[in-house]
Amino acid sequence: MKLSLGYSPCPNDTFIFYALAHHKLAPELHFEVELEDVEGLNQWAKSGKLDVSKISYHAYFHLTEDYVMLDAGGALGNGVGPLIVTKEKLNSLSGKRVAIPGGLTTANLLLRLSQPDDIIIETLRYDKIMPAVAAGEIDAGLIIHESRFTYPDYGLKKYLDVGEWWEESTGQLLPLGGIMAKRSLGKPLLDQINDALKASLDYSYENRAEAQPYIAAHSQEMSEDVMQKHIDLYVNTYSYDLGEKGKAAVRALYEHGRARGFLPEIKKGLFLEEI
């Protein structure tokens, strides 16, 4: 069966999906892959473009009528959060211009939950944010992905680890993004796709040298050390299975966002087991 599959060129995603993208397993499932930045995937999902897609949890909370979150393939854990960085030391972001990597990113939801209501938000592609802050074009930047390892190279300072803020404030893991699929595919096929995701992850762990060139080809010239740190940080036990702790964290993020009026009411189950 042919299925459209979207994920980002970031090392954690290319590591997880290598086997499926190269038809190394699950021959009954033929995935036609499209790579796009996470906010691009978020925007595509609004139009139902893809059958299966990596998605920010913030975006997913707006899409639950048509999509369901799978258990495998996501980015969730401790110490995985976005950072707010500045060029000069600031005591508050009140009234400041803050660059974000996309309105539907989980990073933006966390920013809005953690910061004053009067911050001025401007959207830039995630890899353009640090140069803009370093050049003094913006007061602060909300950075994601490998930027958390490289911001000192731009002479920038950490203002806040938003992930740490979330974990300390709520006692929950931080859910960033997951793999969602169309509910219309039906439970048997959704279960099959979820199993294939787990098998693809196993394949990459067992065949790292084989997968490495594919991961490096899409890693936007980051060093091998940063690339490996990226995988080690964002691919973990919760990438195999959200589990109860992971699902509790996702529900907590929704409840906090809903309480602040940032998210819509959800009437369907969030997870595969609930459909």
DRENPA-3360 file (N, C-alpha, C; in nm, 2 decimals, always signed):
BEGIN
1 = MKLSLGYS = +0.08/-0.12/+0.00/+0.00/+0.00/+0.00/+0.09/+0.12/+0.00 ~ +0.06/+0.22/-0.09/+0.13/+0.34/-0.09/+0.08/+0.44/+0.01 ~ +0.17/+0.50/+0.09/+0.14/+0.60/+0.19/+0.24/+0.72/+0.18 ~ +0.18/+0.84/+0.19/+0.27/+0.96/+0.19/+0.32/+0.98/+0.33 ~ +0.45/+1.01/+0.34/+0.52/+1.02/+0.47/+0.60/+1.15/+0.47 ~ +0.58/+1.23/+0.57/+0.66/+1.35/+0.58/+0.74/+1.36/+0.71 ~ +0.86/+1.40/+0.71/+0.94/+1.42/+0.83/+1.05/+1.52/+0.79 ~ +1.12/+1.57/+0.90/+1.22/+1.68/+0.88/+1.35/+1.62/+0.84;
9 = PCPNDTFI = +1.44/+1.70/+0.78/+1.58/+1.66/+0.75/+1.67/+1.65/+0.87 ~ +1.61/+1.68/+0.99/+1.70/+1.67/+1.11/+1.74/+1.53/+1.14 ~ +1.86/+1.52/+1.20/+1.92/+1.38/+1.22/+1.83/+1.29/+1.30 ~ +1.76/+1.33/+1.40/+1.67/+1.24/+1.47/+1.57/+1.18/+1.38 ~ +1.51/+1.25/+1.29/+1.41/+1.20/+1.20/+1.47/+1.11/+1.09 ~ +1.58/+1.15/+1.03/+1.64/+1.07/+0.92/+1.69/+0.94/+0.98 ~ +1.74/+0.95/+1.11/+1.78/+0.82/+1.18/+1.66/+0.73/+1.19 ~ +1.55/+0.78/+1.24/+1.44/+0.70/+1.27/+1.38/+0.64/+1.15;
17 = FYALAHHK = +1.37/+0.72/+1.04/+1.30/+0.67/+0.92/+1.39/+0.62/+0.81 ~ +1.51/+0.60/+0.83/+1.60/+0.55/+0.73/+1.55/+0.43/+0.66 ~ +1.52/+0.33/+0.74/+1.48/+0.19/+0.69/+1.35/+0.20/+0.61 ~ +1.26/+0.28/+0.65/+1.13/+0.29/+0.58/+1.15/+0.37/+0.45 ~ +1.23/+0.47/+0.46/+1.25/+0.55/+0.34/+1.32/+0.48/+0.23 ~ +1.40/+0.38/+0.27/+1.48/+0.30/+0.17/+1.43/+0.16/+0.15 ~ +1.30/+0.14/+0.20/+1.23/+0.01/+0.18/+1.31/-0.11/+0.22 ~ +1.37/-0.10/+0.34/+1.45/-0.21/+0.40/+1.36/-0.30/+0.48;
25 = LAPELHFE = +1.24/-0.27/+0.51/+1.15/-0.35/+0.58/+1.00/-0.32/+0.55 ~ +0.91/-0.39/+0.61/+0.76/-0.37/+0.58/+0.73/-0.35/+0.44 ~ +0.76/-0.45/+0.35/+0.74/-0.44/+0.21/+0.59/-0.42/+0.17 ~ +0.50/-0.45/+0.26/+0.36/-0.43/+0.23/+0.32/-0.28/+0.24 ~ +0.41/-0.20/+0.30/+0.39/-0.06/+0.31/+0.49/+0.02/+0.22 ~ +0.45/+0.09/+0.13/+0.54/+0.17/+0.04/+0.53/+0.32/+0.08 ~ +0.63/+0.37/+0.15/+0.62/+0.51/+0.19/+0.68/+0.60/+0.08 ~ +0.61/+0.70/+0.04/+0.66/+0.80/-0.05/+0.70/+0.92/+0.04;
33 = VELEDVEG = +0.82/+0.95/+0.05/+0.88/+1.04/+0.15/+0.89/+1.18/+0.10 ~ +0.85/+1.28/+0.18/+0.87/+1.42/+0.15/+0.94/+1.48/+0.28 ~ +1.05/+1.55/+0.26/+1.12/+1.61/+0.37/+1.09/+1.76/+0.37 ~ +1.07/+1.81/+0.49/+1.03/+1.95/+0.51/+1.06/+1.99/+0.65 ~ +1.10/+2.12/+0.67/+1.11/+2.17/+0.81/+0.99/+2.15/+0.89 ~ +1.00/+2.14/+1.02/+0.89/+2.11/+1.11/+0.77/+2.20/+1.09 ~ +0.80/+2.33/+1.08/+0.69/+2.42/+1.06/+0.62/+2.40/+0.93 ~ +0.70/+2.37/+0.82/+0.64/+2.34/+0.70/+0.55/+2.22/+0.70;
41 = LNQWAKSG = +0.59/+2.11/+0.78/+0.51/+2.00/+0.80/+0.38/+2.03/+0.88 ~ +0.40/+2.12/+0.98/+0.28/+2.17/+1.05/+0.18/+2.23/+0.96 ~ +0.22/+2.31/+0.87/+0.13/+2.38/+0.77/+0.07/+2.29/+0.67 ~ +0.15/+2.19/+0.62/+0.10/+2.09/+0.53/-0.01/+2.02/+0.60 ~ +0.00/+1.98/+0.72/-0.09/+1.90/+0.79/-0.23/+1.97/+0.80 ~ -0.23/+2.10/+0.80/-0.36/+2.17/+0.81/-0.45/+2.14/+0.68 ~ -0.38/+2.11/+0.57/-0.46/+2.08/+0.45/-0.47/+1.93/+0.43 ~ -0.42/+1.85/+0.52/-0.43/+1.70/+0.51/-0.35/+1.64/+0.40;
49 = KLDVSKIS = -0.23/+1.71/+0.37/-0.15/+1.67/+0.26/-0.10/+1.52/+0.27 ~ -0.05/+1.49/+0.39/+0.02/+1.36/+0.41/-0.06/+1.26/+0.49 ~ -0.04/+1.13/+0.46/-0.11/+1.03/+0.54/-0.04/+1.01/+0.67 ~ +0.09/+1.02/+0.68/+0.16/+1.00/+0.80/+0.27/+1.12/+0.81 ~ +0.28/+1.18/+0.92/+0.37/+1.30/+0.93/+0.42/+1.32/+1.07 ~ +0.55/+1.36/+1.07/+0.60/+1.43/+1.19/+0.53/+1.56/+1.21 ~ +0.50/+1.58/+1.34/+0.42/+1.70/+1.37/+0.46/+1.76/+1.51 ~ +0.45/+1.89/+1.52/+0.47/+1.95/+1.66/+0.34/+1.92/+1.74;
57 = YHAYFHLT = +0.36/+1.89/+1.87/+0.24/+1.87/+1.95/+0.14/+1.99/+1.95 ~ +0.20/+2.11/+1.94/+0.12/+2.23/+1.94/+0.02/+2.22/+1.81 ~ +0.08/+2.19/+1.70/+0.00/+2.18/+1.58/-0.10/+2.06/+1.59 ~ -0.05/+1.95/+1.64/-0.14/+1.83/+1.65/-0.27/+1.86/+1.73 ~ -0.26/+1.94/+1.83/-0.38/+1.97/+1.91/-0.48/+2.05/+1.83 ~ -0.45/+2.10/+1.72/-0.54/+2.16/+1.63/-0.60/+2.07/+1.52 ~ -0.54/+1.95/+1.52/-0.57/+1.86/+1.40/-0.63/+1.72/+1.44 ~ -0.67/+1.71/+1.57/-0.71/+1.58/+1.62/-0.84/+1.53/+1.56;
65 = EDYVMLDA = -0.92/+1.61/+1.49/-1.04/+1.56/+1.43/-1.01/+1.46/+1.32 ~ -0.90/+1.48/+1.25/-0.86/+1.40/+1.13/-0.74/+1.31/+1.15 ~ -0.66/+1.34/+1.25/-0.54/+1.26/+1.28/-0.53/+1.21/+1.42 ~ -0.45/+1.10/+1.43/-0.43/+1.04/+1.57/-0.28/+1.03/+1.58 ~ -0.23/+1.04/+1.71/-0.09/+1.03/+1.74/-0.05/+0.88/+1.76 ~ +0.06/+0.84/+1.68/+0.11/+0.71/+1.70/+0.20/+0.70/+1.83 ~ +0.23/+0.58/+1.87/+0.31/+0.57/+1.99/+0.46/+0.58/+1.97 ~ +0.50/+0.55/+1.84/+0.64/+0.55/+1.81/+0.69/+0.66/+1.73;
73 = GGALGNGV = +0.82/+0.69/+1.73/+0.88/+0.79/+1.64/+0.89/+0.93/+1.68 ~ +0.84/+0.96/+1.80/+0.84/+1.10/+1.84/+0.96/+1.15/+1.92 ~ +0.96/+1.28/+1.96/+1.06/+1.34/+2.03/+1.00/+1.39/+2.16 ~ +1.04/+1.33/+2.27/+0.98/+1.36/+2.40/+1.08/+1.31/+2.51 ~ +1.10/+1.39/+2.62/+1.19/+1.34/+2.72/+1.23/+1.45/+2.81 ~ +1.34/+1.43/+2.88/+1.40/+1.53/+2.97/+1.52/+1.60/+2.90 ~ +1.53/+1.73/+2.92/+1.64/+1.81/+2.86/+1.64/+1.82/+2.71 ~ +1.52/+1.82/+2.66/+1.51/+1.83/+2.51/+1.45/+1.96/+2.46;
81 = GPLIVTKE = +1.43/+2.05/+2.55/+1.35/+2.17/+2.52/+1.42/+2.28/+2.44 ~ +1.34/+2.37/+2.38/+1.40/+2.48/+2.32/+1.46/+2.58/+2.42 ~ +1.54/+2.67/+2.36/+1.61/+2.77/+2.44/+1.57/+2.91/+2.39 ~ +1.57/+3.00/+2.48/+1.56/+3.14/+2.45/+1.70/+3.20/+2.46 ~ +1.75/+3.26/+2.36/+1.89/+3.31/+2.36/+1.88/+3.46/+2.33 ~ +1.98/+3.53/+2.38/+1.99/+3.68/+2.36/+2.14/+3.71/+2.33 ~ +2.16/+3.83/+2.27/+2.30/+3.88/+2.25/+2.34/+3.95/+2.38 ~ +2.26/+4.03/+2.44/+2.29/+4.10/+2.56/+2.21/+4.04/+2.68;
89 = KLNSLSGK = +2.26/+4.06/+2.80/+2.19/+4.01/+2.91/+2.06/+4.09/+2.93 ~ +1.95/+4.02/+2.95/+1.82/+4.09/+2.97/+1.76/+4.03/+3.10 ~ +1.69/+4.12/+3.17/+1.62/+4.08/+3.29/+1.47/+4.04/+3.27 ~ +1.42/+4.08/+3.15/+1.28/+4.04/+3.11/+1.27/+4.05/+2.96 ~ +1.17/+3.98/+2.91/+1.14/+3.99/+2.77/+1.02/+4.08/+2.74 ~ +0.97/+4.14/+2.85/+0.85/+4.22/+2.83/+0.87/+4.33/+2.73 ~ +0.79/+4.33/+2.63/+0.80/+4.43/+2.52/+0.91/+4.41/+2.42 ~ +0.98/+4.30/+2.43/+1.09/+4.27/+2.35/+1.04/+4.19/+2.22;
97 = RVAIPGGL = +1.12/+4.20/+2.12/+1.10/+4.13/+1.99/+1.16/+3.99/+2.00 ~ +1.09/+3.89/+1.98/+1.14/+3.75/+2.00/+1.11/+3.68/+1.87 ~ +1.21/+3.62/+1.81/+1.20/+3.54/+1.69/+1.16/+3.40/+1.72 ~ +1.06/+3.34/+1.65/+1.02/+3.21/+1.68/+1.03/+3.13/+1.55 ~ +1.05/+2.99/+1.55/+1.06/+2.91/+1.43/+0.93/+2.87/+1.37 ~ +0.82/+2.92/+1.41/+0.69/+2.89/+1.35/+0.58/+2.90/+1.45 ~ +0.47/+2.95/+1.41/+0.36/+2.97/+1.50/+0.30/+2.84/+1.56 ~ +0.31/+2.73/+1.49/+0.25/+2.61/+1.54/+0.35/+2.51/+1.60;
105 = TTANLLLR = +0.47/+2.56/+1.62/+0.57/+2.48/+1.69/+0.54/+2.47/+1.83 ~ +0.58/+2.35/+1.89/+0.56/+2.34/+2.04/+0.64/+2.44/+2.11 ~ +0.76/+2.48/+2.05/+0.84/+2.58/+2.11/+0.76/+2.71/+2.13 ~ +0.68/+2.75/+2.03/+0.61/+2.87/+2.05/+0.50/+2.86/+2.16 ~ +0.44/+2.75/+2.17/+0.34/+2.73/+2.27/+0.41/+2.74/+2.41 ~ +0.52/+2.68/+2.43/+0.60/+2.69/+2.55/+0.64/+2.84/+2.58 ~ +0.68/+2.91/+2.47/+0.72/+3.05/+2.49/+0.60/+3.13/+2.54 ~ +0.49/+3.11/+2.48/+0.37/+3.18/+2.52/+0.32/+3.15/+2.67;
113 = LSQPDDII = +0.34/+3.02/+2.70/+0.31/+2.98/+2.84/+0.40/+3.04/+2.94 ~ +0.53/+3.06/+2.91/+0.63/+3.09/+3.00/+0.67/+3.24/+3.01 ~ +0.62/+3.32/+2.91/+0.67/+3.46/+2.90/+0.56/+3.56/+2.91 ~ +0.59/+3.69/+2.93/+0.49/+3.79/+2.94/+0.40/+3.80/+2.81 ~ +0.28/+3.84/+2.83/+0.19/+3.85/+2.71/+0.23/+3.96/+2.61 ~ +0.31/+4.05/+2.65/+0.34/+4.16/+2.57/+0.46/+4.15/+2.48 ~ +0.52/+4.03/+2.48/+0.63/+4.01/+2.39/+0.59/+4.02/+2.25 ~ +0.67/+4.07/+2.16/+0.64/+4.09/+2.02/+0.70/+3.97/+1.94;
121 = IETLRYDK = +0.62/+3.89/+1.88/+0.66/+3.77/+1.82/+0.68/+3.79/+1.67 ~ +0.80/+3.75/+1.62/+0.83/+3.75/+1.47/+0.88/+3.61/+1.43 ~ +0.83/+3.57/+1.32/+0.86/+3.43/+1.27/+0.97/+3.43/+1.17 ~ +1.07/+3.35/+1.20/+1.18/+3.32/+1.11/+1.21/+3.17/+1.09 ~ +1.26/+3.13/+0.98/+1.30/+2.99/+0.97/+1.40/+2.96/+1.08 ~ +1.39/+2.84/+1.14/+1.47/+2.81/+1.26/+1.62/+2.83/+1.24 ~ +1.67/+2.81/+1.12/+1.82/+2.83/+1.11/+1.86/+2.97/+1.08 ~ +1.76/+3.06/+1.07/+1.79/+3.21/+1.05/+1.78/+3.28/+1.18;
129 = IMPAVAAG = +1.74/+3.22/+1.29/+1.71/+3.29/+1.42/+1.84/+3.34/+1.48 ~ +1.94/+3.25/+1.50/+2.06/+3.28/+1.57/+2.14/+3.39/+1.50 ~ +2.15/+3.39/+1.37/+2.22/+3.50/+1.30/+2.15/+3.63/+1.32 ~ +2.02/+3.63/+1.32/+1.94/+3.76/+1.34/+1.96/+3.81/+1.48 ~ +1.97/+3.73/+1.58/+1.99/+3.77/+1.72/+2.13/+3.83/+1.73 ~ +2.23/+3.75/+1.67/+2.37/+3.79/+1.68/+2.39/+3.93/+1.61 ~ +2.31/+3.95/+1.51/+2.33/+4.08/+1.43/+2.25/+4.19/+1.49 ~ +2.18/+4.17/+1.60/+2.11/+4.27/+1.67/+1.98/+4.31/+1.60;
137 = EIDAGLII = +1.93/+4.23/+1.51/+1.81/+4.25/+1.43/+1.69/+4.22/+1.52 ~ +1.70/+4.14/+1.62/+1.59/+4.09/+1.71/+1.65/+4.09/+1.85 ~ +1.56/+4.10/+1.95/+1.61/+4.11/+2.09/+1.64/+3.97/+2.14 ~ +1.56/+3.87/+2.10/+1.58/+3.73/+2.15/+1.54/+3.63/+2.05 ~ +1.58/+3.51/+2.06/+1.55/+3.41/+1.97/+1.51/+3.28/+2.04 ~ +1.41/+3.21/+1.99/+1.36/+3.09/+2.04/+1.42/+2.98/+1.95 ~ +1.52/+2.90/+2.00/+1.59/+2.81/+1.91/+1.56/+2.67/+1.94 ~ +1.56/+2.58/+1.84/+1.53/+2.44/+1.85/+1.64/+2.36/+1.77;
145 = HESRFTYP = +1.61/+2.23/+1.77/+1.70/+2.14/+1.70/+1.85/+2.15/+1.75 ~ +1.94/+2.14/+1.65/+2.08/+2.14/+1.69/+2.13/+2.28/+1.73 ~ +2.05/+2.38/+1.72/+2.09/+2.52/+1.77/+2.12/+2.52/+1.91 ~ +2.06/+2.43/+1.99/+2.09/+2.43/+2.14/+2.24/+2.39/+2.16 ~ +2.31/+2.33/+2.07/+2.45/+2.29/+2.08/+2.54/+2.40/+2.03 ~ +2.49/+2.48/+1.94/+2.58/+2.57/+1.86/+2.56/+2.72/+1.89 ~ +2.47/+2.76/+1.98/+2.44/+2.90/+2.00/+2.56/+2.98/+2.05 ~ +2.65/+2.91/+2.14/+2.77/+2.99/+2.19/+2.86/+3.03/+2.07;
153 = DYGLKKYL = +2.86/+2.96/+1.96/+2.94/+3.00/+1.85/+2.90/+3.13/+1.79 ~ +2.78/+3.18/+1.82/+2.73/+3.30/+1.77/+2.75/+3.41/+1.87 ~ +2.81/+3.38/+1.98/+2.83/+3.48/+2.09/+2.70/+3.51/+2.16 ~ +2.61/+3.41/+2.17/+2.48/+3.43/+2.23/+2.48/+3.37/+2.37 ~ +2.39/+3.42/+2.45/+2.37/+3.38/+2.59/+2.24/+3.31/+2.61 ~ +2.23/+3.21/+2.69/+2.11/+3.15/+2.72/+2.03/+3.23/+2.82 ~ +1.91/+3.27/+2.78/+1.82/+3.35/+2.87/+1.73/+3.25/+2.95 ~ +1.68/+3.15/+2.88/+1.60/+3.05/+2.95/+1.59/+2.92/+2.87;
161 = DVGEWWEE = +1.61/+2.81/+2.94/+1.58/+2.68/+2.88/+1.44/+2.65/+2.91 ~ +1.35/+2.67/+2.81/+1.21/+2.66/+2.82/+1.17/+2.52/+2.86 ~ +1.25/+2.42/+2.82/+1.22/+2.28/+2.86/+1.24/+2.26/+3.01 ~ +1.35/+2.32/+3.06/+1.37/+2.31/+3.20/+1.25/+2.38/+3.28 ~ +1.21/+2.49/+3.23/+1.10/+2.57/+3.29/+0.98/+2.48/+3.29 ~ +0.95/+2.41/+3.18/+0.83/+2.32/+3.18/+0.84/+2.21/+3.28 ~ +0.96/+2.14/+3.28/+0.98/+2.02/+3.36/+0.97/+2.06/+3.51 ~ +1.03/+2.18/+3.55/+1.03/+2.22/+3.69/+0.89/+2.27/+3.73;
169 = STGQLLPL = +0.82/+2.33/+3.64/+0.69/+2.39/+3.67/+0.58/+2.28/+3.68 ~ +0.59/+2.17/+3.60/+0.49/+2.07/+3.60/+0.52/+1.94/+3.65 ~ +0.65/+1.91/+3.66/+0.70/+1.77/+3.70/+0.68/+1.67/+3.59 ~ +0.65/+1.72/+3.46/+0.63/+1.63/+3.35/+0.75/+1.63/+3.25 ~ +0.75/+1.52/+3.17/+0.84/+1.52/+3.06/+0.80/+1.63/+2.96 ~ +0.89/+1.66/+2.87/+0.85/+1.76/+2.77/+0.82/+1.69/+2.64 ~ +0.70/+1.71/+2.59/+0.66/+1.65/+2.46/+0.68/+1.76/+2.35 ~ +0.77/+1.73/+2.25/+0.80/+1.83/+2.14/+0.72/+1.79/+2.02;
177 = GGIMAKRS = +0.73/+1.67/+1.97/+0.66/+1.63/+1.85/+0.65/+1.48/+1.84 ~ +0.56/+1.44/+1.75/+0.54/+1.30/+1.73/+0.50/+1.27/+1.59 ~ +0.46/+1.14/+1.57/+0.42/+1.10/+1.44/+0.27/+1.08/+1.44 ~ +0.20/+1.15/+1.36/+0.06/+1.14/+1.35/+0.02/+1.08/+1.21 ~ -0.10/+1.01/+1.21/-0.15/+0.95/+1.09/-0.30/+0.97/+1.08 ~ -0.35/+0.97/+0.96/-0.49/+0.99/+0.93/-0.58/+0.88/+1.00 ~ -0.68/+0.93/+1.07/-0.77/+0.83/+1.14/-0.84/+0.75/+1.03 ~ -0.86/+0.80/+0.91/-0.93/+0.73/+0.81/-0.86/+0.61/+0.76;
185 = LGKPLLDQ = -0.73/+0.59/+0.79/-0.66/+0.47/+0.75/-0.71/+0.35/+0.82 ~ -0.77/+0.37/+0.94/-0.83/+0.25/+1.02/-0.73/+0.19/+1.11 ~ -0.78/+0.14/+1.22/-0.70/+0.09/+1.33/-0.60/-0.02/+1.29 ~ -0.64/-0.12/+1.21/-0.54/-0.22/+1.18/-0.42/-0.17/+1.10 ~ -0.44/-0.08/+1.01/-0.33/-0.02/+0.93/-0.25/+0.07/+1.02 ~ -0.31/+0.15/+1.10/-0.24/+0.24/+1.19/-0.15/+0.16/+1.29 ~ -0.20/+0.05/+1.34/-0.11/-0.04/+1.42/+0.01/-0.09/+1.34 ~ -0.02/-0.13/+1.22/+0.09/-0.18/+1.13/+0.20/-0.07/+1.10;
193 = INDALKAS = +0.15/+0.05/+1.08/+0.25/+0.16/+1.06/+0.33/+0.19/+1.19 ~ +0.26/+0.18/+1.30/+0.33/+0.20/+1.43/+0.44/+0.10/+1.45 ~ +0.40/-0.03/+1.42/+0.50/-0.14/+1.44/+0.62/-0.12/+1.34 ~ +0.59/-0.07/+1.22/+0.70/-0.04/+1.12/+0.79/+0.07/+1.17 ~ +0.74/+0.17/+1.24/+0.82/+0.27/+1.29/+0.92/+0.22/+1.39 ~ +0.87/+0.13/+1.48/+0.96/+0.07/+1.58/+1.07/-0.02/+1.51 ~ +1.03/-0.09/+1.41/+1.12/-0.17/+1.34/+1.23/-0.09/+1.27 ~ +1.19/+0.03/+1.21/+1.28/+0.12/+1.14/+1.38/+0.17/+1.24;
201 = LDYSYENR = +1.34/+0.20/+1.36/+1.43/+0.25/+1.46/+1.53/+0.15/+1.50 ~ +1.48/+0.02/+1.52/+1.57/-0.09/+1.55/+1.68/-0.11/+1.44 ~ +1.63/-0.09/+1.31/+1.72/-0.11/+1.20/+1.83/-0.01/+1.20 ~ +1.80/+0.11/+1.23/+1.91/+0.22/+1.23/+2.01/+0.19/+1.35 ~ +1.96/+0.15/+1.46/+2.05/+0.12/+1.57/+2.14/+0.00/+1.54 ~ +2.09/-0.09/+1.46/+2.17/-0.21/+1.43/+2.25/-0.19/+1.30 ~ +2.23/-0.09/+1.23/+2.30/-0.06/+1.10/+2.34/+0.09/+1.09 ~ +2.40/+0.14/+1.20/+2.44/+0.28/+1.21/+2.52/+0.32/+1.09;
209 = AEAQPYIA = +2.63/+0.24/+1.05/+2.72/+0.28/+0.95/+2.64/+0.29/+0.81 ~ +2.55/+0.20/+0.79/+2.47/+0.21/+0.67/+2.38/+0.33/+0.66 ~ +2.32/+0.37/+0.77/+2.23/+0.48/+0.77/+2.30/+0.62/+0.77 ~ +2.43/+0.62/+0.82/+2.50/+0.74/+0.84/+2.51/+0.83/+0.72 ~ +2.54/+0.78/+0.60/+2.55/+0.88/+0.48/+2.41/+0.95/+0.45 ~ +2.30/+0.88/+0.47/+2.17/+0.94/+0.45/+2.15/+1.05/+0.55 ~ +2.18/+1.02/+0.68/+2.16/+1.12/+0.78/+2.25/+1.24/+0.76 ~ +2.38/+1.22/+0.72/+2.47/+1.33/+0.70/+2.43/+1.41/+0.58;
217 = AHSQEMSE = +2.37/+1.35/+0.48/+2.34/+1.42/+0.35/+2.23/+1.52/+0.38 ~ +2.15/+1.51/+0.48/+2.04/+1.60/+0.51/+2.07/+1.68/+0.64 ~ +2.19/+1.68/+0.69/+2.21/+1.74/+0.82/+2.26/+1.88/+0.81 ~ +2.24/+1.94/+0.70/+2.27/+2.09/+0.68/+2.41/+2.13/+0.73 ~ +2.50/+2.05/+0.69/+2.65/+2.07/+0.71/+2.69/+2.08/+0.86 ~ +2.60/+2.03/+0.95/+2.65/+2.03/+1.09/+2.76/+1.93/+1.11 ~ +2.84/+1.95/+1.21/+2.95/+1.86/+1.23/+2.90/+1.72/+1.27 ~ +2.99/+1.62/+1.25/+2.95/+1.48/+1.29/+2.92/+1.47/+1.44;
225 = DVMQKHID = +3.00/+1.55/+1.52/+2.98/+1.55/+1.66/+2.84/+1.61/+1.70 ~ +2.80/+1.72/+1.64/+2.67/+1.78/+1.67/+2.56/+1.69/+1.62 ~ +2.58/+1.63/+1.50/+2.48/+1.54/+1.45/+2.45/+1.42/+1.54 ~ +2.56/+1.37/+1.60/+2.54/+1.26/+1.69/+2.48/+1.30/+1.82 ~ +2.52/+1.42/+1.87/+2.45/+1.47/+1.99/+2.30/+1.49/+1.97 ~ +2.27/+1.54/+1.85/+2.13/+1.56/+1.82/+2.05/+1.43/+1.82 ~ +2.10/+1.32/+1.77/+2.04/+1.19/+1.77/+2.03/+1.14/+1.91 ~ +2.14/+1.15/+1.99/+2.14/+1.10/+2.12/+2.04/+1.17/+2.21;
233 = LYVNTYSY = +2.02/+1.30/+2.19/+1.92/+1.38/+2.27/+1.78/+1.35/+2.24 ~ +1.75/+1.35/+2.11/+1.61/+1.34/+2.07/+1.55/+1.20/+2.04 ~ +1.64/+1.10/+2.03/+1.60/+0.97/+2.00/+1.62/+0.89/+2.13 ~ +1.52/+0.84/+2.20/+1.53/+0.78/+2.33/+1.42/+0.67/+2.35 ~ +1.41/+0.63/+2.47/+1.31/+0.52/+2.49/+1.17/+0.56/+2.45 ~ +1.14/+0.69/+2.46/+1.00/+0.74/+2.43/+0.98/+0.74/+2.28 ~ +1.09/+0.73/+2.20/+1.08/+0.72/+2.06/+1.02/+0.59/+2.01 ~ +1.04/+0.49/+2.10/+0.98/+0.35/+2.07/+0.84/+0.35/+2.11;
241 = DLGEKGKA = +0.81/+0.41/+2.23/+0.67/+0.40/+2.28/+0.65/+0.52/+2.38 ~ +0.55/+0.60/+2.36/+0.52/+0.71/+2.45/+0.51/+0.66/+2.59 ~ +0.44/+0.55/+2.61/+0.41/+0.50/+2.74/+0.32/+0.59/+2.82 ~ +0.29/+0.55/+2.94/+0.20/+0.63/+3.02/+0.26/+0.76/+3.06 ~ +0.39/+0.77/+3.09/+0.45/+0.89/+3.13/+0.45/+0.99/+3.01 ~ +0.48/+0.94/+2.89/+0.48/+1.03/+2.78/+0.34/+1.08/+2.75 ~ +0.24/+0.99/+2.76/+0.10/+1.04/+2.73/+0.05/+1.14/+2.83 ~ +0.09/+1.11/+2.96/+0.05/+1.21/+3.06/+0.12/+1.35/+3.04;
249 = AVRALYEH = +0.24/+1.35/+2.98/+0.30/+1.48/+2.95/+0.23/+1.55/+2.84 ~ +0.19/+1.47/+2.74/+0.12/+1.53/+2.63/-0.02/+1.59/+2.67 ~ -0.09/+1.52/+2.76/-0.21/+1.57/+2.81/-0.19/+1.69/+2.89 ~ -0.08/+1.69/+2.97/-0.05/+1.81/+3.05/-0.03/+1.93/+2.97 ~ +0.05/+1.91/+2.86/+0.07/+2.03/+2.77/-0.06/+2.08/+2.71 ~ -0.14/+1.99/+2.67/-0.27/+2.03/+2.62/-0.35/+2.11/+2.72 ~ -0.36/+2.05/+2.84/-0.44/+2.12/+2.95/-0.39/+2.26/+2.98 ~ -0.26/+2.28/+2.99/-0.20/+2.41/+3.01/-0.23/+2.51/+2.90;
257 = GRARGFLP = -0.21/+2.46/+2.78/-0.24/+2.54/+2.66/-0.39/+2.58/+2.65 ~ -0.48/+2.48/+2.68/-0.62/+2.50/+2.68/-0.66/+2.60/+2.79 ~ -0.61/+2.59/+2.91/-0.64/+2.68/+3.02/-0.61/+2.82/+2.99 ~ -0.51/+2.84/+2.90/-0.47/+2.98/+2.87/-0.54/+3.03/+2.74 ~ -0.62/+2.95/+2.68/-0.70/+2.99/+2.57/-0.62/+2.98/+2.44 ~ -0.51/+2.90/+2.44/-0.43/+2.89/+2.32/-0.47/+2.77/+2.23 ~ -0.55/+2.68/+2.28/-0.58/+2.56/+2.21/-0.73/+2.53/+2.20 ~ -0.78/+2.46/+2.10/-0.92/+2.43/+2.09/-0.97/+2.32/+2.18;
265 = EIKKGLFL = -1.09/+2.30/+2.20/-1.15/+2.19/+2.27/-1.13/+2.06/+2.18 ~ -1.08/+1.95/+2.24/-1.06/+1.83/+2.17/-1.17/+1.73/+2.21 ~ -1.23/+1.67/+2.11/-1.34/+1.58/+2.14/-1.31/+1.43/+2.11 ~ -1.19/+1.40/+2.05/-1.15/+1.27/+2.02/-1.03/+1.23/+2.10 ~ -1.01/+1.10/+2.11/-0.89/+1.05/+2.18/-0.76/+1.09/+2.11 ~ -0.66/+1.13/+2.19/-0.54/+1.18/+2.14/-0.45/+1.07/+2.08 ~ -0.46/+0.94/+2.13/-0.37/+0.84/+2.10/-0.43/+0.72/+2.04 ~ -0.34/+0.64/+1.98/-0.38/+0.52/+1.90/-0.47/+0.43/+1.97;
273 = EEI = -0.44/+0.41/+2.10/-0.52/+0.31/+2.18/-0.66/+0.36/+2.21 ~ -0.69/+0.49/+2.18/-0.81/+0.55/+2.21/-0.91/+0.56/+2.10 ~ -0.87/+0.50/+1.98/-0.96/+0.51/+1.87/-1.04/+0.38/+1.85;
% end
